Amino acid sequence: MRVFRFVLSALLISVSGCAAAKPATDLTYQDVPPEQIANRIFLADSIAEVEHCAPPFADVRIVRPNFTSPQPPVDGGCGGQARIAAGQEYVDAVSRITALHDTVVHEWDVRLKSGPEAAETRALAAMLLHCLDRAGFIQRGPGDPSLESYGVGTADVALNNAAQRCSDDTGYGSGIAAQRVRTLKSVLGLHESQINEITRLRALLVSCARPGDGYERGRFGLPE
């Protein structure tokens, strides 16, 4: 019986030690909806309220690809005199948030363009391009077949409409969106401590907003 207790104790110590040393996992931010990552993690909504601009960091708002309408701008038109007027403490806070955003987006881009993620993207794109071939659209530019070499996203309305139909029919759109959500949240999980520090800056940002100055909250999709 003594031997059994000793072995059991050793196993419990070993297991608890592994759990204590376990790093942040990809599940850390699974509860954040993709369309809210910019607001909840990078405080885009608070920055927009202070600076009277469209919320920044649109590149981390993940939606299904839409080939029939242009994508929103990444920067949201923020900065300028409104940021300066908010004070140096506010400027420093936004600089920290922006630096973290840029680091995350860079690491995310590298992940998407390498290894199995790049292979998955190519496989999804191949389904869409085969669908375009069947619809009578052919490759226009040089190089390997790609959305760009087919001209998808240019001013060709008929091609863009066909690409959107193919995206929906083949599952390209949902597949790309799911991949982007998964890989972005995986990268976010590697920056847990930094993100926790950033989220504590919301109170500072909110305190810099000037109520009653005529800013139209609903204009940029912010809650009334």
C-alpha positions in Angstrom: 0.0 0.0 0.0 2.9 2.4 0.8 4.4 1.8 -2.6 1.0 2.5 -4.3 0.6 5.8 -2.4 4.1 6.9 -3.3 3.6 6.2 -7.0 0.3 7.9 -7.1 1.7 11.0 -5.3 4.6 11.1 -7.9 2.1 11.0 -10.8 0.0 13.8 -9.3 3.0 16.0 -8.8 4.2 15.3 -12.4 0.7 16.1 -13.8 0.2 19.3 -11.7 3.7 20.5 -12.7 2.9 20.1 -16.4 -0.4 22.0 -16.0 1.3 24.8 -14.1 3.9 25.2 -16.8 1.5 25.0 -19.7 1.7 28.0 -22.0 -1.2 30.0 -23.5 -3.1 27.9 -26.0 -5.0 28.6 -29.2 -8.2 28.5 -27.2 -7.5 31.7 -25.2 -9.6 33.9 -27.4 -12.1 31.4 -28.9 -15.0 33.2 -27.2 -14.4 36.5 -29.1 -16.6 36.8 -32.2 -14.4 37.4 -35.3 -16.2 40.7 -36.1 -15.4 41.9 -32.6 -11.7 41.2 -32.4 -10.8 44.8 -33.4 -13.0 46.3 -30.7 -12.5 43.9 -27.8 -8.8 43.2 -28.2 -7.4 46.3 -29.9 -10.0 48.8 -28.5 -10.9 50.1 -32.0 -14.3 51.3 -30.9 -12.8 53.5 -28.1 -10.2 55.0 -30.4 -12.9 55.8 -32.9 -15.0 57.6 -30.3 -12.1 59.8 -29.2 -10.8 60.6 -32.6 -14.1 60.9 -34.5 -13.1 58.4 -37.1 -14.2 55.0 -38.5 -12.9 52.3 -36.2 -9.3 51.3 -37.1 -7.8 47.9 -37.5 -10.3 46.7 -40.1 -7.8 44.1 -41.2 -8.6 41.9 -38.2 -12.4 42.1 -38.7 -12.9 38.8 -40.4 -15.9 38.3 -42.7 -16.5 36.0 -45.7 -14.8 37.3 -48.9 -17.0 39.7 -50.9 -15.8 40.2 -54.4 -18.6 42.5 -55.4 -17.8 45.4 -53.1 -14.6 47.0 -51.9 -13.1 46.2 -48.6 -13.1 48.8 -45.8 -9.9 50.8 -45.2 -7.5 49.5 -42.7 -6.7 52.7 -40.8 -10.2 54.1 -40.5 -8.9 57.7 -41.0 -7.8 58.0 -37.4 -5.0 60.2 -36.0 -4.3 63.8 -36.9 -5.2 66.7 -34.6 -7.9 64.7 -32.8 -5.3 62.3 -31.5 -2.9 65.1 -30.5 -5.6 67.0 -28.8 -6.4 64.0 -26.6 -3.1 64.4 -24.8 0.3 62.6 -24.6 -0.9 59.8 -22.3 -3.6 58.9 -24.9 -1.1 59.1 -27.8 1.3 56.8 -25.9 -1.6 54.3 -25.2 -2.7 54.2 -28.9 0.9 53.8 -30.0 1.2 50.7 -27.8 -2.1 49.3 -29.1 -1.0 49.9 -32.7 2.4 48.3 -32.2 0.8 45.2 -30.8 -1.7 45.1 -33.7 1.1 45.4 -36.3 3.1 42.6 -34.6 0.0 40.3 -34.6 -0.9 41.0 -38.2 2.7 40.4 -39.4 2.9 37.1 -37.6 -0.5 36.2 -38.8 0.4 37.0 -42.4 3.6 34.9 -42.1 1.6 31.9 -40.8 -1.0 32.1 -43.6 1.7 32.3 -46.3 3.8 29.3 -45.1 3.5 25.6 -44.6 0.2 23.9 -44.3 -1.8 27.1 -44.1 -0.5 28.2 -47.5 -1.3 24.8 -48.9 -4.8 25.0 -47.6 -5.3 28.5 -49.2 -4.1 27.2 -52.5 -6.5 24.2 -52.3 -9.4 26.5 -51.5 -8.5 28.9 -54.3 -8.2 26.0 -56.8 -11.9 25.1 -56.2 -13.0 28.6 -56.9 -10.9 28.9 -60.0 -12.1 25.6 -61.4 -15.7 26.9 -60.9 -14.7 30.1 -62.8 -13.3 27.9 -65.6 -16.6 26.1 -65.9 -18.4 29.5 -66.0 -16.3 30.5 -69.0 -13.7 32.7 -67.3 -10.1 32.0 -68.0 -6.7 33.1 -66.6 -5.7 36.5 -67.9 -2.3 37.2 -66.4 1.0 35.3 -66.3 2.2 32.9 -63.6 0.4 30.2 -61.6 -3.4 30.3 -61.5 -4.6 32.6 -58.8 -7.4 35.0 -58.0 -5.1 37.8 -59.1 -4.1 36.2 -62.4 -7.8 35.6 -63.2 -8.5 39.3 -62.5 -10.8 38.7 -59.6 -11.4 41.9 -57.7 -10.8 44.2 -60.6 -13.4 46.4 -62.4 -14.9 43.4 -64.2 -18.4 43.3 -62.7 -19.4 40.1 -64.5 -16.2 38.3 -63.3 -16.6 39.5 -59.7 -20.3 38.4 -59.7 -19.2 35.0 -61.0 -16.5 34.8 -58.4 -18.9 35.5 -55.6 -21.3 32.8 -56.8 -18.4 30.3 -57.0 -17.2 31.4 -53.6 -20.6 30.6 -52.1 -21.2 27.4 -54.1 -17.8 25.8 -53.5 -17.3 26.7 -49.9 -14.3 28.9 -50.7 -15.7 31.9 -48.7 -16.6 30.0 -45.6 -13.3 28.0 -45.8 -11.1 31.1 -46.1 -13.0 32.9 -43.3 -12.7 29.8 -41.0 -9.0 29.5 -41.7 -8.4 33.2 -41.0 -10.3 33.1 -37.7 -8.4 30.0 -36.6 -4.9 31.3 -37.4 -5.5 34.8 -36.1 -6.7 33.5 -32.7 -3.8 31.1 -32.6 -1.4 34.1 -33.0 -3.4 36.1 -30.4 -2.9 33.3 -28.0 0.9 33.9 -28.2 0.5 37.5 -27.0 -1.8 36.9 -24.0 0.1 39.0 -21.5 0.5 41.9 -23.8 -3.2 41.8 -24.7 -4.2 41.8 -21.1 -2.1 45.0 -20.6 -3.8 46.6 -23.6 -7.3 45.8 -22.4 -6.6 47.8 -19.2 -6.1 50.9 -21.3 -9.8 51.1 -22.2 -10.7 53.3 -19.2 -7.9 55.7 -20.2 -9.1 55.9 -23.8 -12.8 56.4 -22.8 -11.9 59.2 -20.4 -10.4 61.1 -23.3 -13.7 61.2 -25.2 -15.5 64.5 -25.2 -19.2 64.1 -24.8 -21.6 66.6 -26.4 -19.3 67.7 -29.2 -21.6 66.7 -32.0 -19.9 63.4 -32.8 -22.3 61.1 -34.5 -21.7 57.6 -32.9 -24.0 55.8 -35.3 -22.2 57.3 -38.3 -19.4 54.7 -38.1 -21.3 51.8 -36.9 -20.6 52.4 -33.2 -23.4 51.6 -30.7 -25.7 54.5 -30.0 
